[in-house]
Amino acid sequence: MTKSANRETVNSKQKFMLYIAYSLLLIVPLLYWFTLAHTPVLGDPTEYTFVAHVLGVAHPPGYAFMTLVSKLFQTVIPLGTIAWRTHLVALTAGTVGVLCVFGIVKSVAPNYLEGRGRLILAALAALTVAVGANYWQHSIHANPHIITAAFIAFDLFVLTKWYVTGGRLQGASGGQFASQNRWLYAFCLSAGLGVTHHPLTVFVLPACVVFILVVHPRILLQWKTLLTGTLFVALGMVVWAYFPLRATALEGTQFPSDMNTWEGFLNIILALRLRENLDNFNKFGAADQWDRLRVFISLLRVQYVWPVSLLSLVGIGWMARQKQRRPLLLLYALAFVCIYAFVMNTVQDVMAYLLSLFLIVGVFAGFGMLAVREALASSSFPSNRFGHGMVQESMLLAALLILPLWNIVQNLPAISLRNYSEGSEYVAAVREQFAGKGEGAALLNQWEVMTPLWYARDVEGEWFDEADVRPIWVSSTSPWLDLVFQNLPAGPVYLNRFERSIFDAGFRLRPRGDLWQVVEPGDETIPPELTRVNLVGEGIELVGYHLDNPHSNGFYALPQDKLTLTLAMRVQEATDAIFMPVLVIDELEIAFTTDSHLLSNQWLPNEVIVEQFTFTIPPIRSGYRGGQARVKLHNLTTDTDSGIDTVVGEVTYGDLLFSGARVANLLANFRQRVGLAGATVRQGWDVRRDVWGNDDPLHVKNGETVHIGLNWRVLAKPEESYTVFVHLIDAANRPIIDSLDYTPLGGASPSHLWIPKWLPGQKLYDPYQMHIADIPPGEYYIEVGLYEQFTNRRLMIYDANGNANSDRIILGKVVVEP
């Protein structure tokens, strides 16, 4: 074969590799486009949307860069809703971050791999990052954190290009850097822009500065370069001028108007009024760092399948082997350490802050792919036998492609927000509840659901007639109870959720559709939406009921559906007995617990008490299709039935979502949403696993620490944020230590934050430390469970037969010795 023919063959192969690489990269925006949210997402994402639309100011640090970019997208893009156009900003930022990963891996790859899949390996690394669960979730709805990750990725990319194009990978001297300063200036501009967006971008800067000084220390003598770089930083920071320039125009609005003063400006950009979010920075000490590392590893397993993490370790070793690559390893590793030290020792929204760390791990995994390919390229036997390694190269690329494809197949159905509609549904529910009824009600809303109401007002130009309802935002300065006292004398007060502080203050909370009405004690009316009955039992009456219909096209329930049973009850005279309902559906029995309910021994005579009880349909054996739903009222005090036994509806089960085998070996199945797959309790070298009997208690002494590790398995997307409780109780169920109530993983991984964050199939390790101090000697027990973050209502536990009668699991006995 002639040289020209060989050259044409090589060029054809390189073009083929180029097409494959670009095709892999094209998957990223297409995948994000397909799963992108179309409607307002509850909470902060909707805030960023309407703030940009009216050119207001978001909560500190203000997000000036994101606000202006979002306004640009909303103005320039002619299609779709304002919400959808704002979600496109996240799609774009996620794609930019992925392209930076591609650029980093491609730049570091040895030149001789150009014709041997260099581009494809870089594209595979980028695709692997793109389809990681956390990165994917943040790329399909409006949020600032994916933009932060894109800034950090861009900083690392341009510094990599500055180093590589300066010839240092080939051993060139530092003198060649002068001609490549455009990359350095791009970094300076990015650093300035990034700080106007979010302070987290600052945490990567020490690593960048150290890297620059290590590879080019003479830059300190090049005043023109330093001055030009400083000017580019200042140019990026010009975006901050938006705050003072906009301040006067925002007078009389809900946004701050003092940003044209130093105090107001610093309050925004430094988030001085939100410093309590950093109170947890010193919460974790040196003794906690091993647990924090295990938490990070657990979250890394959620982001990537385990071979990706293994490849990242290989990539680190590969970078360390060659002297010329070590400065780049220093850059990436130091950036990782700086961000990790801050993020893993805070609590607020940690999963969002972890995006850049996961991205860096993906970069290392890309280097690991290069290392494997380089090892194959140096192998002479396969190369001679199979023609320059074509077979082994194809097999390697196919094997590596499995990694992102596995994540796509596993996460696509659960991660998509294409059909998300919770925000718009809440606005519609409020309109249906109040429009045209002239009730003059006050509707108190937490932040998450107030934002879509503001979106309706500021973006769609639709608000509510005050003669019908006045939506009011509940904040730290206007808490729930204060607003109830302020508004109840003027008319009805409704809440968007069950609020424990109002319940504890003595008010009655009545479920009314999707809302809760605040009622003073003694009210004898029956809500009109309930089916009225007059059933008299031994000591109690049932006067109304309603079994919620989860689907509009007929009453059937899928396993994991959250259903609600509403009962209106009363007693004719004060009683000491505690009555609770038992729901029976054919062979299933669900005995509701007393948690977060107004118990009958607190009812007033003839007062109508309306209580809501939630439950889910468990995985049922094949062929089981439900039956009549009957309610009995049980007297817990005497362990007898009241005599009331009535049919409240018919429940037909739909197709099973997962088999009973998937939950068969769990220690506890919480509402078909989360399973406790295992538990480890340790004091020193004494270890207990899962549930242990009373005959083998764990012995501890005051001053010692009990280490508890919980292994969660996600069964279905959580419908709200859960709090884990780990308590030490005595034999009378009295709490002795009840301070270990946290968002899962020490605050690092909320189950639900604006959208479901936990996805079916994920497994997470959750550590706790229980310090034993000043506890009288005796026998105690460790109880574990979950409750809803806002309502404090515990999640019920279902047994293997689908019955529910508990809301906690007792791990075992602990003996505190003198």
PyMOL commands that set and color helices and strands:
alter all, ss='L'
color gray80, all
select helices_A, chain A and resi 3-35+44-54+64-76+82-108+111-113+118-130+133-138+145-165+168-170+174-197+199-215+217-221+223-250+262-269+272-282+286-303+306-321+323-343+350-353+355-377+380-386+390-415+422-434+447-458+480-490+500-504+600-602+660-663
alter helices_A, ss='H'
color red, helices_A
select strands_A, chain A and resi 441-445+469-473+493-495+508-512+515-519+531-536+541-547+556-557+562-570+579-585+588-591+609-616+626-635+640-653+668-670+674-683+686-689+698-701+705-714+722-729+735-742+763-771+778-788+797-798+804-806+809-817
alter strands_A, ss='S'
color yellow, strands_A
deselect
rebuild
show_as cartoon
